[in-house]
Every structure is written in structure tokens, then in C-alpha cells.
Amino acid sequence: MIERIPAAGASFVMRARHPDVTPARHPEPVEGCRHPSAAPFDPSTELRMLKMRLRLAYMLQQTTFLIAIVVLLIASSAAFSASNSECLMCHSARGLSKTGKEGRQVSLHVNQTQFRDSVHGGRLCVDCHIDMAEQKFPHKTAAEPVMCSRCHQMGNSEGAPQASPIDEYQDSVHGKAAAAGDFDAPRCKDCHGYHDVRSHKDPKSRTFRANIPKTCAACHSDSRITTKHNIPVKQPLKLYEKSIHGRAVTGQGLLSAAVCIDCHGFHGIKAAKDPSSTINRPHIPETCGQCHKKVLEDYKISIHGEARQAGIKDAPVCTDCHGEHTIQPASSPDSSVYPTHVVATCSKCHEDARIEKTYGLPANRLSTYIGSYHGIANKYGETTVANCATCHGAHDILPSSNPRSLVNKKNLPQTCGKCHPGASVNFAKGSVHVTPSPEKDKGVYWVRVFYTTFIIGLISSFAGYIGLDLISRWRRRGRQEH
């Protein structure tokens, strides 16, 4: 009879109660029985053994799964190569082309290296040219235009960005022209490329920030296109490259500087006359303010900014003073806001009789400035002399009635003191834009009247004296001859 006797801990040993069962008579263990000399049974050891076996089984399963994936990838790669190779049998030829619309030669060549390095390099040709999927090669019918929006839309499962650029494009000036059958209207491929499409973060991409000006210029610097479609700016790239923005991008590699899409947009570009366009006059300050945030804040509280917000179309915006594609830094002699050019820039509005009459602006601002010491010095190229912006401010111009205005009576000593240290209240009392009359600036008016009268009288007296002297001499000569 066998008895299970608890041992120390959680182990049990099997002891034989039969006196005749000894190790010598029973040298091999039997099921359910242990030698008295055998080690006690330990469940924790058995548990560790079981865990090890399970771990080994899991590793084997994972390895098998990975091997299956590798095999599938190799098989799909082989299938890709085989499928695309059928197309490239013909389309790898450099001279392959066809005559397209308007008699243009259209290349049908596919550069295999460019395609492989593109974002679509892992795709099959028929993924885009779906109408060719059931064709027998060589195909007799021409491929239909590729519809990029099949993948490039919200909710796509193809790995394309989760966006729907086609919606913006269809409502853009380009999209509307394309829908109307305009062959010159740019499609996806004209900006992003054909078989060489790259990520916009790739320096080799046509849509990489530094490359965008040249991408847009492919059409906008084409005289045939600009003339045919009456595009007002004929050579924007040449103008842009000379501007402060263009030099920052092309010369210094500063990618944060403005390029075409920052002002005009990209898929949703609208014409300037479109009220929803980013370059429509009322929207220009916000467009520029994307980068020039502090300037926008100052402009909004200025008399010009408030006029714009009130819907006054004549209110100046950024481009009226700084220009568009030709913007230069204020320190450049070519800039429209250079010290010697500021007066002419402001005068475009402040010497416009229609604007002065419509909005009740003071007249003769330019003539009264030019007649002053400041105006004469500025005219002859003196850059440190006071100009419009020196006294009135630049982006934060306020009416003189505003307590915060630089030309408010209380602030004039400080404003004049920027150039004339120690300027007092009395120093600042005089008018800058002097318009002498019996009612205003009386002293200057009567001095001017006296001086003018005196000069005219003096010159008349000299002229009379000289005239009488000539007559006297003529008479004496006549008497001598007789």
C-alpha cells in the first residue's frame, strides 16, 4: 500500500509501506510512485518549465509569421516588377511621344529612376492608369487622364494624405478654367509632377518651398499664356527674385520667407477681384499679417486700418505703400518707403483731389511740405530729415485728435524732440504744413505779403531807374549827333 506523506514546504513524497519494497527490489520508479531517495516534487519548478515551453512556442509562431510576411513582400515585389515591366518595355524609350492638343508634342517617356524615387515608386502603373488594367499590351487606345482624387481625398485607405484638395481646386481660378476646357489651366501634374512626384518636404520636389516660385513661373512667366489670358503681372519671377522675400529664399536659403503660396494660396487660388481671395484688397493686411503679426496689430488700430474695417475701399493696405512682387526693405534706396520716397508714396492718396474731397482730408499736404525746410532737404536726398512717417508714424498712424497720435498737440514736443533734442512746447507750436491766410498763420501771411510787395516794388523801382537812365542816354546821344 502506498501512502502520501506531506514533506517540508509544499512538496509531497511517496513512501512504501511494504517492508519488502526496497530500492534494490524496485530500482526503477513506477507511475504514481517515487523512490524514497528521490527529490521531493516541486510545483514551482514545473510551472517555470511550462512557461519556458510556452515562450518557445510563441517565438516559433512569431518567426513563422515574419517569414510569411517576407515571402509575401518578395512575391508582391516580383509581381510589381513583372507588371510594370510590361509598361516600361515601351515607355522607357526616351523618344516615345505623341501629338497632343493644339499640336504639341507630349512625351510618353517614363524615367525609371525618377519613378522609383518618387512617392509613388512602390505603386503599379495601373494603380493610377486604371483604364489600362484590363488592356492587352501593347495597348491600342490612349490612356485616360489620371484622376488623382481617387486616392487624394478624405477617408482614403491608400496611404495618401487625409485631405481633399480637389474640392479647393474645383473652386479655384485654375480649377474653373480647367472645367471650362482651358488647356493652359494647370492640373495636378503641372505643379506636382508626373512620374517624379515627391513630398513637399523633399528639396528636389517641385512643391518644396524654395522651388515654388519657379514652379509657378512655368506658366506665369510664359508670355504666350500671360498675353492670352490677360494676366497683369508679366514676369513675376524676375520681380520676386529681386525683392526682399526672393533674396531671402534664393540667396540666403531662408525657407520661412514668403513664397507664392503664402500670399495666393495653393489648391484654392482665387483671382484678386474675388471677394474670398487672400489677395483681395480687404484681406491683404491679414495675408501679410500671417508673418508680420506686430505690424498687423498696429495697422488695425490706425486710422487706415479702421477705415478699411469700415468698408472704405480707398483705405490704403500693405501693397499700396510697399508694393507686391517688388517689395524692398525700408533701408534700400529702391524701396517705396525709403526716406526720400516716402513723401511720393503718401502723396498718391493725400494729393488725390477725389480722395481729399470724398473724405474731407486736408489739401495741399505735398506742396506745403515741399516748401518747408524739411521738404527742400528731403528733395535733395537728405535721408535724416523729417518726412511723413517721421512725424505721423508708419503702420500706427492716428488722427491728430487722438491722444495717442504722434502729432497730437500734447505729444508734439516729444515727436519733434526725436530730431531736435530739448524741443519745448513753444518750439512745437508752429505749423508744419503752413498754409498762410488772414485767418490761419497770420504772422507768416502778412510777412509774406509785405515781403512780396516790397520785392515787387524794389524790382520795379530798379527797372524804372534803369529805364529812365537808358532814355536819358539815348537823348544825349541824339543831341551830340546833331
C-alpha positions as CSV (number, residue, x, y, z in Angstrom):
1,M,0.0,0.0,0.0
2,I,1.3,3.5,-0.9
3,E,0.9,6.4,1.5
4,R,1.3,10.1,0.5
5,I,3.0,11.9,3.4
6,P,3.4,15.7,3.4
7,A,7.0,16.8,3.5
8,A,8.5,20.2,4.3
9,G,7.1,23.1,2.2
10,A,4.6,22.2,-0.5
11,S,6.2,19.0,-1.6
12,F,5.0,15.5,-1.1
13,V,6.9,12.2,-1.1
14,M,5.6,8.8,-1.8
15,R,6.6,6.2,0.9
16,A,6.2,2.5,0.5
17,R,4.5,0.8,3.5
18,H,5.5,-2.6,2.2
19,P,8.6,-3.6,4.1
20,D,9.7,-5.8,1.2
21,V,9.8,-2.9,-1.3
22,T,13.3,-1.6,-1.2
23,P,15.5,0.2,-3.7
24,A,17.2,-3.0,-4.6
25,R,14.0,-4.8,-5.4
26,H,12.3,-1.7,-7.0
27,P,15.2,0.2,-8.7
28,E,13.1,2.0,-11.3
29,P,10.2,4.3,-10.4
30,V,6.7,3.4,-11.3
31,E,3.9,5.8,-12.3
32,G,2.5,7.5,-9.2
33,C,5.4,6.3,-7.1
34,R,8.8,7.7,-6.1
35,H,11.8,6.2,-4.6
36,P,12.2,7.1,-1.0
37,S,15.6,8.6,-2.0
38,A,14.1,10.7,-4.9
39,A,13.9,14.5,-4.6
40,P,10.6,16.0,-3.5
41,F,8.1,17.1,-6.2
42,D,8.2,21.0,-6.7
43,P,5.2,22.6,-8.5
44,S,7.1,25.9,-8.9
45,T,9.8,24.2,-11.0
46,E,7.1,22.5,-13.1
47,L,5.5,25.9,-13.6
48,R,8.8,27.5,-14.8
49,M,9.2,24.6,-17.2
50,L,5.7,25.1,-18.6
51,K,6.3,28.9,-19.1
52,M,9.5,28.3,-20.9
53,R,7.8,25.8,-23.3
54,L,5.0,28.4,-24.0
55,R,7.6,31.1,-24.7
56,L,9.4,28.9,-27.1
57,A,6.1,28.1,-28.9
58,Y,5.3,31.8,-29.1
59,M,8.7,32.7,-30.6
60,L,8.3,29.9,-33.1
61,Q,4.9,31.3,-34.1
62,Q,6.2,34.9,-34.5
63,T,9.2,33.7,-36.6
64,T,6.9,31.8,-38.8
65,F,4.7,34.9,-39.2
66,L,7.6,37.1,-40.1
67,I,8.9,34.6,-42.7
68,A,5.4,34.6,-44.2
69,I,5.4,38.4,-44.5
70,V,8.9,38.4,-46.1
71,V,7.8,35.8,-48.6
72,L,4.7,37.8,-49.5
73,L,6.7,41.0,-49.9
74,I,9.1,39.3,-52.2
75,A,6.2,37.8,-54.1
76,S,4.5,41.2,-54.4
77,S,7.7,42.9,-55.5
78,A,8.2,40.3,-58.1
79,A,4.6,40.8,-59.3
80,F,5.2,44.6,-59.3
81,S,8.3,44.3,-61.3
82,A,6.6,41.9,-63.7
83,S,3.5,44.2,-64.1
84,N,5.4,47.5,-64.5
85,S,8.0,45.9,-66.8
86,E,5.3,45.3,-69.4
87,C,4.6,49.1,-69.5
88,L,8.3,50.0,-69.4
89,M,9.1,47.8,-72.4
90,C,7.8,50.7,-74.5
91,H,7.7,53.7,-72.1
92,S,11.3,53.5,-71.1
93,A,12.2,54.7,-74.6
94,R,13.3,58.3,-74.4
95,G,11.9,59.3,-77.8
96,L,8.4,58.0,-77.2
97,S,5.9,60.8,-77.7
98,K,2.5,61.7,-79.2
99,T,0.9,64.8,-80.7
100,G,-1.5,66.3,-78.1
101,K,-4.0,69.1,-78.2
102,E,-3.0,72.3,-80.0
103,G,-0.4,70.2,-81.9
104,R,2.0,70.0,-79.0
105,Q,4.4,67.1,-78.7
106,V,3.7,65.2,-75.4
107,S,6.5,62.9,-74.1
108,L,5.4,59.4,-73.1
109,H,8.8,58.5,-71.7
110,V,9.0,57.3,-68.1
111,N,12.3,57.8,-66.3
112,Q,12.5,54.6,-64.2
113,T,14.9,56.2,-61.7
114,Q,12.7,59.2,-61.1
115,F,9.6,57.0,-60.7
116,R,11.3,54.6,-58.3
117,D,12.4,57.6,-56.1
118,S,9.0,59.3,-56.2
119,V,6.3,58.9,-53.5
120,H,4.5,56.5,-55.9
121,G,7.6,54.4,-56.5
122,G,6.0,51.4,-54.8
123,R,2.9,51.5,-56.9
124,L,1.8,49.8,-60.1
125,C,1.3,51.8,-63.2
126,V,-2.3,50.6,-63.3
127,D,-2.9,51.9,-59.8
128,C,-3.1,55.4,-61.5
129,H,-3.9,54.3,-65.1
130,I,-6.8,52.2,-64.0
131,D,-8.2,52.1,-67.6
132,M,-5.1,50.2,-68.6
133,A,-5.6,47.4,-66.1
134,E,-7.7,45.2,-68.5
135,Q,-5.8,46.2,-71.7
136,K,-3.6,43.8,-73.6
137,F,-0.2,45.2,-74.3
138,P,0.8,47.0,-76.4
139,H,-2.5,48.8,-75.9
140,K,-4.2,50.3,-78.9
141,T,-6.2,53.0,-77.1
142,A,-4.6,56.0,-75.4
143,A,-4.7,56.1,-71.6
144,E,-7.3,58.4,-70.0
145,P,-6.2,61.3,-67.8
146,V,-5.3,60.2,-64.3
147,M,-7.7,61.1,-61.6
148,C,-5.6,61.9,-58.6
149,S,-8.7,62.5,-56.4
150,R,-9.3,58.7,-56.4
151,C,-6.7,58.5,-53.7
152,H,-6.2,62.1,-52.6
153,Q,-9.4,62.5,-50.6
154,M,-10.5,62.4,-47.0
155,G,-11.0,58.9,-45.7
156,N,-8.8,57.2,-48.3
157,S,-7.2,53.9,-47.4
158,E,-4.4,54.2,-49.9
159,G,-1.9,55.9,-47.6
160,A,-2.4,59.3,-49.3
161,P,-2.7,62.4,-47.0
162,Q,-6.1,62.8,-45.4
163,A,-7.2,65.8,-47.3
164,S,-9.5,66.7,-50.3
165,P,-7.5,69.2,-52.4
166,I,-9.8,68.6,-55.3
167,D,-12.6,70.4,-53.5
168,E,-10.5,73.5,-53.2
169,Y,-9.1,73.2,-56.7
170,Q,-12.5,73.0,-58.4
171,D,-13.5,76.3,-56.8
172,S,-10.2,78.0,-57.7
173,V,-9.3,80.2,-60.7
174,H,-7.3,77.3,-62.1
175,G,-10.0,74.7,-61.5
176,K,-12.7,76.8,-63.1
177,A,-10.6,77.4,-66.1
178,A,-9.8,73.6,-66.4
179,A,-13.5,72.8,-66.1
180,A,-14.2,75.3,-68.9
181,G,-11.8,73.3,-71.2
182,D,-8.9,75.8,-71.0
183,F,-5.9,73.7,-72.0
184,D,-3.5,76.2,-70.3
185,A,-5.1,75.8,-66.9
186,P,-2.7,73.9,-64.6
187,R,-3.7,70.5,-63.4
188,C,-2.1,68.4,-60.6
189,K,0.7,67.2,-62.7
190,D,1.8,70.7,-63.8
191,C,2.7,71.6,-60.2
192,H,3.4,68.3,-58.5
193,G,5.0,66.5,-61.5
194,Y,4.1,63.3,-63.5
195,H,6.1,60.2,-62.6
196,D,8.5,62.2,-60.4
197,V,6.1,63.3,-57.7
198,R,8.0,63.9,-54.4
199,S,7.0,65.0,-51.0
200,H,6.8,68.8,-50.5
201,K,9.4,68.3,-47.8
202,D,11.9,66.9,-50.3
203,P,14.3,69.6,-51.6
204,K,14.0,68.0,-55.1
205,S,10.3,68.4,-55.1
206,R,8.6,71.0,-57.4
207,T,6.5,71.9,-54.4
208,F,9.4,72.3,-52.0
209,R,9.2,75.9,-50.6
210,A,12.4,77.1,-52.3
211,N,11.2,75.7,-55.7
212,I,7.7,77.0,-55.7
213,P,8.5,80.4,-57.4
214,K,10.0,78.6,-60.4
215,T,7.1,76.1,-60.4
216,C,4.6,78.9,-60.7
217,A,6.8,80.8,-63.2
218,A,6.5,77.9,-65.6
219,C,3.1,79.4,-66.6
220,H,3.3,82.9,-65.2
221,S,6.5,83.8,-67.0
222,D,5.3,82.3,-70.2
223,S,4.5,85.4,-72.4
224,R,2.1,83.4,-74.6
225,I,0.0,82.4,-71.6
226,T,0.1,85.8,-69.8
227,T,-0.8,87.6,-73.0
228,K,-3.6,85.2,-74.0
229,H,-5.2,85.3,-70.6
230,N,-4.5,88.9,-69.8
231,I,-2.5,88.3,-66.7
232,P,-1.4,91.7,-65.4
233,V,2.0,90.8,-64.0
234,K,4.1,89.5,-66.9
235,Q,7.3,88.5,-65.3
236,P,6.6,87.9,-61.6
237,L,9.6,85.6,-61.0
238,K,12.1,88.3,-62.1
239,L,10.4,90.8,-59.9
240,Y,10.2,88.4,-56.9
241,E,13.8,87.4,-57.1
242,K,14.9,91.0,-56.7
243,S,12.6,91.6,-53.7
244,I,13.4,91.1,-50.1
245,H,11.4,87.9,-50.0
246,G,13.0,86.5,-53.1
247,R,16.6,87.2,-52.0
248,A,15.9,85.7,-48.6
249,V,14.7,82.4,-50.2
250,T,17.1,82.1,-53.2
251,G,20.1,83.9,-51.7
252,Q,20.1,83.0,-48.1
253,G,18.0,79.8,-48.1
254,L,15.6,81.2,-45.6
255,L,12.6,79.0,-46.1
256,S,10.4,81.0,-43.7
257,A,10.4,83.9,-46.2
258,A,7.2,84.4,-48.2
259,V,6.8,82.5,-51.4
260,C,3.8,82.5,-53.9
261,I,1.6,80.1,-51.9
262,D,1.8,82.2,-48.7
263,C,0.1,85.1,-50.3
264,H,-2.0,83.5,-53.1
265,G,-2.8,80.1,-51.6
266,F,-2.2,76.7,-53.3
267,H,-5.1,74.5,-54.3
268,G,-7.7,77.2,-53.7
269,I,-6.1,80.1,-55.5
270,K,-8.6,82.9,-56.4
271,A,-8.4,85.9,-58.6
272,A,-7.6,89.2,-56.8
273,K,-11.1,90.5,-57.7
274,D,-12.8,87.6,-56.0
275,P,-14.1,88.7,-52.5
276,S,-12.9,85.4,-51.0
277,S,-9.3,85.7,-52.4
278,T,-6.5,86.1,-49.9
279,I,-5.2,89.0,-52.1
280,N,-8.5,90.8,-52.4
281,R,-7.8,94.3,-51.1
282,P,-9.7,94.0,-47.8
283,H,-7.9,90.7,-47.0
284,I,-4.3,91.8,-47.8
285,P,-3.5,93.0,-44.2
286,E,-4.4,89.6,-42.8
287,T,-2.5,87.8,-45.6
288,C,0.7,89.8,-44.8
289,G,0.0,89.6,-41.1
290,Q,0.5,85.8,-41.2
291,C,4.2,86.7,-41.0
292,H,4.1,90.3,-39.9
293,K,1.9,89.9,-36.8
294,K,3.0,93.0,-34.9
295,V,2.6,95.2,-37.9
296,L,-0.9,93.9,-38.4
297,E,-1.8,94.8,-34.8
298,D,-0.5,98.3,-35.2
299,Y,-2.3,98.7,-38.6
300,K,-5.7,97.6,-37.2
301,I,-5.8,100.4,-34.7
302,S,-4.6,103.0,-37.1
303,I,-6.8,105.5,-39.0
304,H,-6.1,103.5,-42.2
305,G,-7.0,100.1,-40.5
306,E,-10.2,101.4,-39.0
307,A,-11.2,102.9,-42.4
308,R,-10.6,99.5,-44.0
309,Q,-12.7,97.7,-41.4
310,A,-15.5,100.3,-42.0
311,G,-15.5,99.2,-45.6
312,I,-13.8,102.2,-47.2
313,K,-12.3,100.8,-50.4
314,D,-9.8,103.7,-50.8
315,A,-8.2,103.0,-47.4
316,P,-4.5,102.0,-48.0
317,V,-3.4,98.5,-47.4
318,C,0.1,97.0,-47.3
319,T,0.6,96.8,-51.0
320,D,-0.3,100.4,-51.6
321,C,2.8,101.5,-49.7
322,H,5.2,98.6,-50.0
323,G,4.3,97.1,-53.4
324,E,3.6,93.5,-54.3
325,H,6.3,91.3,-56.0
326,T,8.9,94.1,-55.8
327,I,8.9,94.7,-52.0
328,Q,12.2,96.0,-50.8
329,P,13.5,96.7,-47.2
330,A,12.9,100.2,-46.0
331,S,16.7,100.7,-45.9
332,S,17.0,100.1,-49.7
333,P,17.1,103.2,-52.0
334,D,14.8,101.2,-54.3
335,S,12.1,100.9,-51.7
336,S,8.9,102.9,-52.0
337,V,9.2,103.6,-48.2
338,Y,12.8,104.7,-48.3
339,P,13.1,108.1,-46.6
340,T,13.4,110.1,-49.8
341,H,10.5,108.2,-51.4
342,V,8.0,108.2,-48.5
343,V,6.6,111.7,-49.5
344,A,5.8,110.5,-53.0
345,T,4.2,107.3,-51.7
346,C,1.9,109.1,-49.2
347,S,1.1,111.7,-51.9
348,K,-0.5,109.1,-54.1
349,C,-3.6,109.4,-51.8
350,H,-3.0,112.6,-50.0
351,E,-2.6,114.7,-53.2
352,D,-5.6,112.9,-54.9
353,A,-8.3,115.6,-55.3
354,R,-11.1,113.0,-55.4
355,I,-9.9,111.3,-52.2
356,E,-9.4,114.6,-50.4
357,K,-12.9,115.8,-51.4
358,T,-14.7,112.5,-50.7
359,Y,-13.2,112.0,-47.2
360,G,-12.6,115.7,-46.2
361,L,-8.8,115.4,-46.0
362,P,-6.7,118.5,-45.7
363,A,-5.5,119.7,-49.1
364,N,-2.0,120.7,-50.3
365,R,-0.1,118.4,-47.9
366,L,2.6,117.8,-50.5
367,S,3.1,121.4,-51.6
368,T,3.2,122.7,-48.1
369,Y,5.8,120.1,-47.1
370,I,8.0,120.6,-50.2
371,G,8.0,124.4,-49.5
372,S,9.4,123.8,-45.9
373,Y,13.0,123.3,-44.9
374,H,12.3,119.6,-44.3
375,G,10.8,119.2,-47.8
376,I,13.7,121.0,-49.6
377,A,16.3,119.0,-47.7
378,N,14.4,115.7,-48.5
379,K,14.1,116.7,-52.1
380,Y,17.9,116.9,-52.4
381,G,18.5,113.5,-50.9
382,E,18.8,114.2,-47.2
383,T,17.7,110.9,-45.5
384,T,17.8,112.1,-41.9
385,V,15.4,115.0,-42.3
386,A,11.8,114.6,-41.2
387,N,9.4,113.0,-43.7
388,C,5.7,112.0,-43.4
389,A,6.5,108.8,-41.4
390,T,8.9,110.6,-39.0
391,C,6.1,112.7,-37.7
392,H,2.9,110.7,-38.3
393,G,4.2,107.2,-37.9
394,A,4.1,104.3,-40.3
395,H,1.7,101.4,-39.6
396,D,0.1,103.0,-36.5
397,I,-0.9,106.4,-37.9
398,L,-3.6,108.1,-35.9
399,P,-5.6,111.4,-36.4
400,S,-4.2,114.4,-34.6
401,S,-7.3,114.5,-32.4
402,N,-6.4,111.1,-30.9
403,P,-4.4,111.5,-27.6
404,R,-2.1,108.7,-28.7
405,S,-1.2,110.3,-32.0
406,L,2.3,111.5,-32.6
407,V,1.0,114.8,-33.9
408,N,-1.4,115.4,-31.1
409,K,-0.6,118.8,-29.6
410,K,0.4,117.3,-26.3
411,N,2.8,114.9,-28.0
412,L,4.4,117.3,-30.5
413,P,7.4,118.3,-28.2
414,Q,8.3,114.6,-27.9
415,T,7.8,113.9,-31.6
416,C,9.9,117.0,-32.6
417,G,12.4,116.0,-29.9
418,K,13.4,112.9,-31.8
419,C,15.3,115.1,-34.2
420,H,15.5,118.3,-32.1
421,P,16.6,117.3,-28.5
422,G,15.1,119.5,-25.9
423,A,12.3,120.8,-28.1
424,S,9.8,122.7,-25.8
425,V,6.1,123.3,-26.1
426,N,6.8,126.7,-27.7
427,F,9.1,125.0,-30.2
428,A,6.3,122.7,-31.3
429,K,3.7,125.4,-31.6
430,G,4.4,126.3,-35.2
431,S,2.6,124.7,-38.1
432,V,4.5,122.2,-40.2
433,H,2.1,122.2,-43.2
434,V,2.0,126.0,-43.3
435,T,-1.0,127.5,-45.2
436,P,-0.8,131.2,-44.6
437,S,-4.0,133.2,-44.6
438,P,-5.6,136.1,-42.8
439,E,-7.3,133.5,-40.5
440,K,-4.5,131.0,-40.0
441,D,-0.8,131.5,-39.7
442,K,-1.4,135.3,-39.8
443,G,2.1,136.3,-39.0
444,V,3.5,134.3,-41.8
445,Y,0.8,135.6,-44.1
446,W,1.4,139.3,-43.5
447,V,5.2,138.9,-43.6
448,R,4.8,137.1,-46.9
449,V,2.5,139.9,-48.2
450,F,4.9,142.6,-47.1
451,Y,8.0,140.7,-48.4
452,T,6.3,140.0,-51.8
453,T,5.1,143.7,-52.1
454,F,8.5,145.0,-51.1
455,I,10.4,142.8,-53.6
456,I,8.0,143.7,-56.4
457,G,8.3,147.4,-55.6
458,L,12.0,147.2,-55.3
459,I,12.5,145.4,-58.6
460,S,10.0,147.8,-60.2
461,S,12.0,150.8,-58.9
462,F,15.2,149.3,-60.2
463,A,13.6,148.6,-63.5
464,G,12.2,152.2,-63.7
465,Y,15.5,153.7,-62.8
466,I,17.3,151.7,-65.4
467,G,14.7,152.6,-68.0
468,L,14.9,156.3,-67.3
469,D,18.7,156.1,-67.4
470,L,18.6,154.4,-70.8
471,I,16.2,157.0,-72.1
472,S,18.4,159.9,-70.9
473,R,21.4,158.4,-72.5
474,W,19.6,157.9,-75.8
475,R,18.5,161.6,-75.8
476,R,22.0,162.8,-75.0
477,R,23.5,160.8,-77.9
478,G,20.9,162.2,-80.3
479,R,21.8,165.8,-79.3
480,Q,25.5,165.1,-79.8
481,E,24.9,163.8,-83.3
482,H,23.1,167.0,-84.3
